Amino acid sequence: MDERATATKPQEAGVVAAAVYQGGRKIADIEIDEAGDWAKREDHVVWIGLHEPSRALLERVGRQFGLHQLAIEDAVKAHQFPKLEEYEHGIFIAARTAQLVDGHIDFGETHLFVGVGYVVSVRHGASSSYAQVRERCEARAERLSEGEDFIVYAILDFIVDNYFPVLDAINDEVENIEDHVITTTMGRVEIEQLYTMRRDLLHLRNAVTPLADGDVPIIVEKGGAALLALSR
């Protein structure tokens, strides 16, 4: 394997990006089937981004890093509550994502597999691409040199940041309905809108609670402690 940075390779279906970093700098774009060898190198970190991958692709990634089968099953099903689980050779984080689409909230999921020398993100459903997260991290080599912890923090922080436009839009919609109620009698359409917003807000609360209000650093700190124990 060549240590020199290479040109971006065309990725297979389901793979958004796959690269290896050393000292906070990108060394090369890599193939899935060589990721495990790169991750074993001292001071190297493999960062793979997947979008709605097939089971076969997740199984291949799992073989590269020795991912636990239960965590792979969770990532395939993509109907998980926000959580962090520790396994013998790594940790698994499930987080909910949200976007406002046509006046209602669409929810998605992001799953993170994290271990010594690797981070794998798996996106399902409504969520913004993490390409800009990768770009920001690559522009901050000093922070990216912190390795897996910083990558996980950057992704979770991005997820939380994307909750706020959704909340702002809902707040605006509530104010519009309130203004309408003041000037006229509430009709069936307005009542249905309120019930829809109530349902969406309950779902959003369940998504936000584990990550917001300072929990992102706690999750990363807990995950970092697990990684430190694994590396010993």
N, C-alpha and C positions, 0 to 999 in steps of 0.2 A: 504493500500500500504506500502510495506516494505521499509524503508529508507536505508537499506543495499544494497551495490552493488551486482548485480546478474550476473550469467554467461550469455554470449551472447545467445539470443534466435534466433531460426531460423525465418527468416522474410518471410512474404507473398510476392507474386509476385508484383513487382513494388516498394517495400520498400527495400531500401539499408541499412538503419540504422534508428533506433529510440531510443533515449536515453534522460535521464534527468540529469541535472547537478546542483550542488549547490556549491557555493564558488569556481568555476572553476574545480571541481572534479566530475567525473561521479558517479552518485548514482545508476542508474540501466538502463538496456535495458527495453523498455516498449512496450506495444501493442498500436496500433493506437487508439483503442477505450477507452484507459485510459489517453491519452495524455492531454486532456483538464483539467482533475482534477489535474494532476501534474503541469501544467502551472499556475494554480491559486494559488499555494503555494508560499508564500513570499520567494524571493531570489532563486527561482528555475527557470531554463531555459530548455525547451524542444527543442531538435534539431532533426528534422526529415529530412532524405534524400530520395527522390523518383527518380526513373528513368523510364521515359515513363509510368506513371501510367494510369490506366483506369479512365474513368469519375467517375465510382462508388467509386473508392478509393479516388479520389480528393474530391468528395462530402462528404465522411466520415471524411476526414481530415478537410474539411470546417466546418462541424458541431461541431467538437471538439473546434475550435478556433473562430467560428463566422466569417469566412472569407466571404468577399463580393462576391456575385454571379457573378458579372461582372469580377472580378479578377480570379475566378475559370474558367470561360469561356475562358479567355485569356490563362490560363495555359493548358487548354484542346486543344485549337486550335494550339498553338505553332507556330504561324506565326506573331510574334510581333516585332515592332521596339524597340530598347533600350529605356527604359523609367522608371520613378518612379512616382507612383500614390499614393496619400494619400486617405484612406477611414476612416470611422468613428472609426473603431476598429483596424486599422493596416495600413501597407503600402505594396505596391506591386512593385517589381523591376523586369524588364525584361532586360536581357543582352544576347548578341550574343557570341557564342563560335566558335572557328575555329581550324581545324586540317588539316594537309597536308596528303592526301591520294592518292597514285598512281600518284603523280605529280600535283594534283590540290587541291584546298582548299574545304573542306567540312565544311559547317556551321551548327551549332546547336544553341540551346537556353537554357538558365537557367533562371528560374523564382524563385523569392524569396518572400515568404510571411513572414512578420515580424510584430510582435506585442509584447505587454508586456508579457513576459514569454515564448515566442516561436520563432523559426525560422524554416521555411519549405523550402527546396530547391527542385526544380523540374527540372530534366535534360531531354532534348529532343535532339536527333540527335547526331552529332559529338561533343564530349567533353570528357575530361579526367575525371576519377572518382574523386569524392571529398573525398574519403576515406583517402587520404594522408593529405588533409586539416584538417580533423577531428583528425587524429593522431597527427599532429603538434600542433593543439590547445590543445588537451588533455595533451600534454607534457609541455605546458606552462600554468599551472593552474592560475598563477597570472594574466595573460592577459585574459584567458578564464573567469575569475571571473568578468570581465567587462560586461559579458552577451551578449545580442543580438547584440549590436554594433560591438563587436570584431568578432563575428562569421560572420556577414555580410561582414565586411571589409576583413576577411581572404579569403572568397569565391571569392569576386570580385577581390582582388589582385591576386589570383591564376588564374583567367580567363585572366587577363591582362598579367601576366607572360607567359601564354601559347600562346599569340600572337607572341612573339618574335621568337621562332623557326620557325614559319611559314614565317615570314618576312625574316629571314636569308636564308631559303631555296629558296624563290622567288628571293632574291638578287643573290644567286649563279646561279640560272637558267638564269637570265637575263645576267649575265656575260658570261655564256657559249654560249648563243645565240650571244652576241656581238662578242665574239672570232670567232664564226663560220662565221658571216657576214663579218668580216675583211678578212677572207681567201677564201671565196667563195660567190657565188650569193645566196641571200635569196630565198628559195623555198617555196612551199605551206605549208609544215609542219611547218617551222619556223614562217611563217605569222600566221598560226592558233594558234601556241603556244603563240605568242605575244597578239593576241586578247583574248585568254583565260585568260592569266595573267592580262591583263588590266581589264577584267570583274571581275576577282576574287579580284583584288586590290581595285576596286571601292566598292565592297561589304564589304571587310575588313575595308576600311576606314569608312564606315557607322557604322560598328560594333565597331570599336576602339574609334572613336571620343568622344562618351559620357563617356567613362571609362578612357581613357589614359590621360596623361599630367596633372595629379593632380586632375582629376575629381572623382576618387574613394573616397578620403577623403571627398570631397564635398558631394557626394551622401550619404555617411555614416553619415556625420554631419547633413545633412538635414533630413535623416531618423531618426537619434537619437533625433533631436528636436521634430519630430512628435511623437516618442515614449514617450518622456518626457511629452508632452502635454496629451497623452492618459492616462498616469499613474496617472495624477492628478485628 
